[in-house]
Amino acid sequence: MQPGQMAYDRGITVFSPDGRLFQVEYAREAVKKGTTTIGIKYKDGVALIVDKRVSSKLVEPASIEKIYDIDEHIGCATSGLVADARILVEEARKSAQIHRITYGESMSVQMLVKKICDFKQNYTQFGGARPFGTAMLMAGIDESGINLFETDPSGALVSYKATCIGCGRAAVMDLFEKEYEDNMECFDALKLGIKGLASGVEEKPAAENIEIGVVEEGKRFRRLTTEEISELLKE
């Protein structure tokens, strides 16, 4: 970094002369070093697929959680700083329940995502705090249809048919550009997602190191069991 940039580098609320917030960009770098996390829509629902990145054989894989239930019809997957993600997940759960109690109905996916992005954006605008070093994929089904959103540390959100965050993003997105098709069957979408995960990680995927969550029309968000993931890997 050039000496003249140091003042802009240290202040979260100070723009550099070329219009950049360096602390937000550093938070994005933290996401790029995170685990490969995939979201993919198919004919009847949407799936989230995550590499847990178990660093040691002494670690209990079940203790590593990357996919979270937000509401009956919404789930999310994260990449980046795990502790930061946990705070955002709790905020999302709280917002969903407040909406349900206040209005007597479930919160729409887009409304919840915007609420979380507003929360994240606050941490880019005021001094004394740093941005969240995590990105989230939010998946769910509501009256508007099947939804998959990606959020980043700046508070921006984008809706995707298939996307990836984390260290394997480039390889996975290249694969999706070539092979993703609209209205895929669930099994085909999960196979493509695992194929993408394999292209984005160094080691061969193992069932105990992968977490998959799916939500379909008329059903609750759920995680696949290790046995179901093993069957997918055999294919």
C-alpha positions as a printed Julia matrix, in Angstrom:
235×3 Matrix{Float64}:
   0.0     0.0     0.0
   1.21    3.5    -0.87
   2.02    5.81    2.1
  -0.63    8.26    0.94
  -3.34    5.63    1.32
  -2.74    4.89    5.0
  -5.27    7.42    6.34
  -8.01    6.02    4.09
  -7.0     2.49    5.03
  -7.54    3.04    8.77
 -10.8     4.95    8.72
 -13.92    2.93    7.92
 -15.94    6.09    7.23
 -13.34    7.81    5.02
 -13.44    7.42    1.26
 -10.16    7.27   -0.64
  -9.7     9.78   -3.49
 -10.79    7.14   -6.01
 -14.03    6.44   -4.1
 -13.13    3.27   -2.21
 -13.7     2.12    1.37
 -10.66   -0.03    2.06
 -12.03   -1.7     5.19
 -15.02   -2.99    3.23
 -12.69   -4.35    0.57
 -10.64   -6.1     3.25
 -13.84   -7.68    4.58
 -14.49   -9.03    1.08
 -11.0   -10.55    1.11
 -11.94  -12.38    4.32
 -14.9   -13.88    2.44
 -12.65  -14.97   -0.43
 -10.57  -16.96    2.06
 -13.67  -18.65    3.47
 -15.06  -22.08    2.65
 -16.62  -22.76   -0.75
 -20.37  -22.22   -0.4
 -22.83  -22.9    -3.22
 -26.48  -22.01   -3.84
 -28.42  -23.48   -6.75
 -32.08  -23.23   -7.79
 -33.92  -26.12   -9.41
 -37.44  -26.89  -10.62
 -39.19  -27.19   -7.25
 -36.79  -25.55   -4.81
 -33.32  -24.35   -3.95
 -30.28  -26.05   -2.38
 -27.32  -24.8    -0.35
 -24.11  -26.84   -0.45
 -21.09  -26.12    1.77
 -17.61  -27.56    2.21
 -17.02  -27.65    5.97
 -13.22  -27.64    5.56
 -12.42  -29.97    8.46
  -8.8   -29.04    9.24
  -7.89  -32.03   11.41
  -8.97  -35.64   11.84
  -9.37  -34.83   15.55
 -12.2   -32.39   14.83
 -15.77  -33.66   15.14
 -17.33  -32.74   11.74
 -20.79  -32.44   13.3
 -19.55  -29.54   15.46
 -18.87  -27.39   12.38
 -22.04  -25.63   11.24
 -22.18  -23.63    8.01
 -25.88  -23.92    7.14
 -28.54  -22.43    9.42
 -32.33  -22.49    9.71
 -33.72  -18.95    9.72
 -37.45  -19.7     9.5
 -39.61  -22.62    8.37
 -39.22  -21.58    4.74
 -35.79  -19.87    4.8
 -32.25  -21.14    5.31
 -28.83  -19.6     4.85
 -25.23  -20.6     4.29
 -22.2   -18.5     5.16
 -18.56  -18.03    4.16
 -15.95  -15.96    5.94
 -15.58  -15.28    9.66
 -17.76  -17.81   11.49
 -18.33  -15.65   14.59
 -19.5   -12.73   12.44
 -21.88  -15.05   10.6
 -23.39  -16.24   13.86
 -24.35  -12.67   14.84
 -26.04  -12.1    11.47
 -27.9   -15.41   11.7
 -29.26  -14.47   15.13
 -30.33  -11.07   13.78
 -32.09  -12.75   10.83
 -33.91  -15.21   13.11
 -35.01  -12.41   15.41
 -36.3   -10.3    12.51
 -38.25  -13.25   11.07
 -39.92  -14.02   14.41
 -40.75  -10.38   15.15
 -42.45  -10.12   11.75
 -44.4   -13.36   12.35
 -45.62  -12.22   15.79
 -46.44   -8.68   14.64
 -48.25   -9.47   11.38
 -49.32  -13.1    11.85
 -47.57  -14.24    8.68
 -44.14  -15.41    7.59
 -41.64  -12.84    6.32
 -40.84  -12.82    2.61
 -37.32  -13.86    1.66
 -36.49  -10.57   -0.07
 -37.74   -8.49    2.85
 -35.6   -10.48    5.29
 -32.52  -10.23    3.08
 -32.95   -6.45    2.77
 -33.33   -6.21    6.56
 -30.02   -8.05    7.1
 -28.28   -6.01    4.39
 -29.43   -2.79    6.08
 -27.95   -4.13    9.32
 -24.64   -4.89    7.58
 -24.58   -1.53    5.79
 -24.78    0.29    9.14
 -21.37   -1.12   10.0
 -19.84    0.56    6.93
 -21.17    4.04    7.73
 -20.27    4.73   11.35
 -16.93    4.88   13.15
 -15.95    2.66   16.05
 -16.96   -0.6    14.37
 -15.77   -2.73   11.5
 -17.73   -4.4     8.66
 -18.85   -8.0     9.01
 -16.24  -10.26    7.44
 -18.79  -12.72    6.09
 -21.05  -13.19    3.09
 -24.34  -15.07    3.15
 -26.45  -17.05    0.7
 -30.12  -16.83    1.68
 -32.49  -19.4     0.18
 -36.23  -19.71    0.59
 -39.66  -20.01   -0.98
 -42.54  -17.57   -0.54
 -45.47  -16.15   -2.52
 -43.06  -14.62   -5.06
 -41.55  -18.03   -5.85
 -38.14  -19.62   -5.35
 -35.49  -17.2    -4.1
 -31.69  -17.3    -3.82
 -29.88  -14.15   -2.69
 -26.21  -13.39   -2.15
 -25.18  -10.66    0.29
 -21.71   -9.21    0.79
 -20.02   -7.23    3.61
 -21.01   -3.89    2.08
 -24.71   -4.68    2.47
 -25.29   -5.23   -1.25
 -27.62   -8.02   -2.39
 -28.06   -9.83   -5.69
 -30.54  -12.54   -6.71
 -29.08  -15.55   -8.54
 -30.15  -18.78  -10.22
 -26.88  -20.37   -9.11
 -23.93  -18.8    -7.33
 -20.92  -19.43   -5.13
 -19.03  -17.54   -2.43
 -15.72  -18.33   -0.79
 -12.33  -19.47   -2.01
 -13.61  -21.62   -4.91
 -15.91  -19.01   -6.46
 -14.06  -18.55   -9.77
 -13.92  -22.26  -10.64
 -17.51  -22.95   -9.56
 -19.01  -19.96  -11.39
 -17.15  -20.98  -14.55
 -18.71  -24.46  -14.28
 -22.2   -23.08  -13.64
 -21.94  -20.74  -16.64
 -21.36  -23.8   -18.84
 -23.62  -26.45  -17.31
 -26.45  -24.83  -15.35
 -29.92  -25.11  -16.9
 -33.27  -23.68  -15.84
 -35.84  -26.05  -14.31
 -33.35  -28.78  -13.46
 -34.57  -31.71  -11.37
 -33.46  -31.73   -7.74
 -31.12  -34.7    -8.18
 -29.42  -33.16  -11.22
 -29.01  -29.8    -9.46
 -27.45  -31.44   -6.39
 -25.07  -33.43   -8.59
 -24.03  -30.26  -10.42
 -23.58  -28.48   -7.08
 -21.34  -31.24   -5.72
 -19.42  -31.29   -8.98
 -18.91  -27.54   -8.55
 -17.81  -28.07   -4.95
 -15.26  -30.64   -6.12
 -13.86  -28.15   -8.65
 -13.56  -25.46   -5.98
 -11.77  -27.45   -3.26
  -8.38  -29.14   -3.26
  -9.41  -32.46   -1.71
 -11.99  -34.98   -2.92
 -15.33  -34.24   -1.19
 -16.37  -36.64    1.59
 -19.91  -36.99    2.96
 -18.94  -36.02    6.51
 -17.24  -32.84    5.23
 -20.22  -31.59    3.19
 -23.38  -29.93    4.46
 -26.45  -29.62    2.24
 -29.71  -27.82    2.98
 -32.78  -27.79    0.73
 -36.16  -26.08    0.75
 -38.98  -27.04   -1.6
 -42.49  -25.78   -2.24
 -44.82  -26.79    0.56
 -42.0   -28.19    2.7
 -39.81  -26.89    5.52
 -36.14  -26.08    5.1
 -34.11  -29.17    6.04
 -30.57  -30.55    5.99
 -29.73  -33.76    4.14
 -28.41  -36.64    6.25
 -24.89  -38.04    5.84
 -26.41  -41.14    4.21
 -28.26  -39.05    1.59
 -25.06  -37.11    0.83
 -23.13  -40.38    0.49
 -25.61  -41.58   -2.13
 -25.15  -38.36   -4.09
 -21.36  -38.74   -3.98
 -21.64  -42.29   -5.36
 -23.36  -40.86   -8.42
